[in-house]
Amino acid sequence: MPLYRITFFGRLAGAIGESGDHIMTVETPDKYAARLKLYDTHEHISIGRIEELPPHASGVCPNCGQYQHATGGDCLNECRRRGFAPEVRS
């Protein structure tokens, strides 16, 4: 399923207080479902932008499938030791 990064103005659901700018990344079948997913955790939403992220943006190593490359974890070091040179994405 694709990842979508959504920038929006709103507040946490049930919160009493200030609204603010937020950025969330969600995994949904399409951008319309991504927008609806925001309402699971937020309310009074005004969408700024919805963009589909490329598959590598999730930080998954294309060599071993681990989710450590976004933070430069042990998986990256192990892949480099084995001769892979995956690009670090943040």
C-alpha positions as CSV (number, residue, x, y, z in Angstrom):
1,M,0.0,0.0,0.0
2,P,1.3,3.5,-0.8
3,L,2.4,6.0,1.8
4,Y,0.9,9.5,1.9
5,R,2.3,12.5,3.7
6,I,-0.4,14.9,4.7
7,T,0.1,18.5,6.0
8,F,-2.9,19.9,7.6
9,F,-4.3,22.4,10.2
10,G,-6.4,20.9,13.0
11,R,-6.4,19.5,16.5
12,L,-6.3,16.2,18.3
13,A,-9.7,14.6,18.6
14,G,-11.4,15.5,21.8
15,A,-8.8,18.1,22.7
16,I,-9.9,21.4,24.3
17,G,-7.5,24.1,23.2
18,E,-5.4,25.2,20.4
19,S,-5.3,23.9,16.9
20,G,-2.1,23.8,15.0
21,D,-0.2,22.6,11.9
22,H,0.5,18.9,11.7
23,I,2.3,16.5,9.3
24,M,1.2,12.8,9.3
25,T,2.3,9.9,7.2
26,V,-0.3,7.2,6.6
27,E,-0.5,4.0,4.7
28,T,-3.7,3.7,2.7
29,P,-4.9,2.5,-0.7
30,D,-5.5,6.0,-2.0
31,K,-5.3,9.7,-1.1
32,Y,-9.1,9.9,-0.3
33,A,-8.7,7.1,2.3
34,A,-5.6,8.9,3.6
35,R,-7.7,12.0,4.2
36,L,-10.3,10.0,6.1
37,K,-7.7,8.3,8.2
38,L,-6.8,11.6,9.8
39,Y,-10.2,11.7,11.4
40,D,-9.2,8.7,13.5
41,T,-7.0,11.0,15.6
42,H,-7.8,14.6,14.7
43,E,-10.8,16.9,14.1
44,H,-11.5,20.3,12.6
45,I,-9.1,19.5,9.8
46,S,-8.2,21.8,7.0
47,I,-6.0,19.9,4.5
48,G,-2.9,21.7,3.2
49,R,-1.3,19.1,1.0
50,I,-1.5,15.3,0.3
51,E,1.5,13.8,-1.5
52,E,2.2,10.2,-2.3
53,L,5.7,9.2,-1.1
54,P,7.9,6.9,-3.2
55,P,8.3,3.3,-1.9
56,H,11.8,3.9,-0.5
57,A,10.6,6.8,1.7
58,S,9.4,4.4,4.3
59,G,13.0,3.7,5.3
60,V,12.8,0.1,4.3
61,C,16.1,-1.4,3.2
62,P,15.7,-2.7,-0.4
63,N,18.2,-5.5,0.4
64,C,16.9,-6.9,3.6
65,G,13.5,-5.3,4.3
66,Q,14.5,-3.8,7.7
67,Y,13.1,-0.4,8.8
68,Q,16.4,0.9,10.2
69,H,17.9,3.0,7.3
70,A,15.9,6.1,8.1
71,T,17.7,6.4,11.5
72,G,21.1,4.9,10.4
73,G,20.6,1.8,12.6
74,D,22.4,-1.5,12.7
75,C,20.8,-2.8,9.5
76,L,22.6,-0.1,7.5
77,N,25.9,-1.1,9.0
78,E,25.2,-4.7,8.3
79,C,24.2,-4.1,4.7
80,R,27.4,-2.0,4.2
81,R,29.5,-4.8,5.7
82,R,27.9,-7.3,3.2
83,G,28.9,-5.0,0.3
84,F,25.6,-3.2,-0.2
85,A,25.6,0.6,-0.3
86,P,21.9,1.5,0.2
87,E,21.1,5.2,0.2
88,V,20.0,6.6,3.6
89,R,16.5,8.2,3.5
90,S,15.2,10.5,6.2
